[in-house]
Amino acid sequence: MGRSRRSIPEELLLLALDPATGTTAQPQSLDLGLAGAQLVELAMAGRIAPDGDRIAVVVPRPTGDPTLDCALELLRRRGAPVRAVNWIGGPRLGLRQTYLSHLERCGMVHAVAGQMCGVLPTTRYQATDTEISREIRARLDTAIRTGVPPDPRTAALAALAHAVGLGKHLYPGNEGRSSRSRLRDLIRHDPMGGLVAHAVMDVQNGVAAQPRRSPAPVGRQAAPGARPVSEPARGVPMQPHRGPMARAVAH
């Protein structure tokens, strides 16, 4: 893409890549995170802006990044601001593979072909320059350790990493509990990153298609036989259910 700076979707994917297995941690929620990371990157490029819980295109001019520009054009075609949760929850077939292929072209990862059970073909990805991943991780570690507000890109990356459940991958076990908590707290340092991160978690919690309702007036009784509806706690990503068969391609 002709850029020296890595985009937030690229950095999120590199964070999720497990060097030992060549697979990505949290693959299903990661797809949602990549769609959200595109929104953050477009906002930082001045192409879109938040409008409440919606996303509005303010400058439809291409960025020069083909993948981002595809997302920008789709947003423009909507004609009106779209709820972030609806956008992120929409179909994003092949988005993770698109970014993996781009990282491979840039020489940051290389594909390793293999087989599952000696029959099904698989593809795993190994980082070719672990220094890049270490630098990305170091930015998060510094923000967590020092408590100093990070730059907007790092804050947004932290928010998305928490939203897709990478906390337990980056800071595992009981010894990583405080770091996971601080990772979650970094959400507040970037408004756009926070908006998108909460939208990602809402999709995982199954509330993407449900508009938020105002609370009922005090004293009003629920209809006879009505069951109370509980909303999943915000700030806690649920783990997506896996289908009956795992995908053969280990992205």
Secondary structure, DSSP 8 states (H G I E B T S, - for coil): ---SS--HHHHHHHHHB-TTTSSBSSHHHHHHHHHHHHHHHHHHTTSEEEETTEEEES-----S-HHHHHHHHHHHHH-S-EEHHHHHTS--TTHHHHHHHHHHHTTSEEEEEEEETTTEEEEEEEES-HHHHHHHHHHHHHHHHH-----HHHHHHHHHHHHTTTHHHHS-TGGGHHHHHHHHHGGGG-HHHHHHHHHHHHHHTT-TTS-------TT----TT--------TT--------SS--SS--
